[in-house]
């Protein structure tokens, strides 16, 4: 699997940033959406939010 393209960047009321990335397999087929949650103390949280 390889990292694909940026889907979106959002910010909530607590100033946390959410970055959504689409991941693709070697053939270019969509595999999953990865959420990167960046907290105000710069802690990073990763989770899969959509998986085909």
C-alpha positions as CSV (number, residue, x, y, z in Angstrom):
1,X,0.0,0.0,0.0
2,X,1.2,3.5,-0.7
3,X,0.0,6.9,0.5
4,X,-2.2,8.6,-2.0
5,X,-3.6,12.0,-2.1
6,X,-4.8,14.6,0.4
7,X,-8.6,14.6,0.8
8,X,-9.2,17.4,3.2
9,X,-8.0,19.4,6.2
10,X,-10.4,20.6,8.8
11,X,-10.1,22.3,12.2
12,X,-12.5,21.9,15.1
13,X,-13.6,24.4,17.8
14,X,-10.7,23.1,20.1
15,X,-8.1,24.0,17.4
16,X,-7.4,20.4,16.6
17,X,-6.5,19.7,13.0
18,X,-7.8,16.7,11.1
19,X,-6.0,15.7,7.9
20,X,-7.6,13.0,5.7
21,X,-5.5,11.0,3.3
22,X,-6.6,8.5,0.7
23,X,-4.4,5.3,0.5
24,X,-4.1,3.3,-2.7
25,X,-2.6,-0.2,-3.4
26,X,0.1,-0.8,-6.0
27,X,-2.5,-1.0,-8.8
28,X,-4.0,2.4,-8.0
29,X,-7.2,1.1,-6.4
30,X,-8.5,3.0,-3.4
31,X,-7.9,1.0,-0.2
32,X,-8.7,3.3,2.8
33,X,-9.0,6.8,4.2
34,X,-6.5,7.6,7.0
35,X,-7.4,10.3,9.6
36,X,-4.5,12.2,11.2
37,X,-5.7,14.0,14.3
38,X,-3.2,16.7,15.4
39,X,-4.0,17.9,19.0
40,X,-3.2,21.3,20.3
41,X,-0.2,19.8,22.2
42,X,1.1,18.4,18.9
43,X,0.1,14.8,19.8
44,X,-0.7,12.8,16.7
45,X,-3.5,10.2,16.5
46,X,-3.9,8.0,13.4
47,X,-6.9,5.9,12.6
48,X,-8.5,4.3,9.5
49,X,-12.0,5.9,9.0
50,X,-13.0,4.1,5.8
51,X,-11.7,0.8,4.4
52,X,-12.8,-0.9,1.2
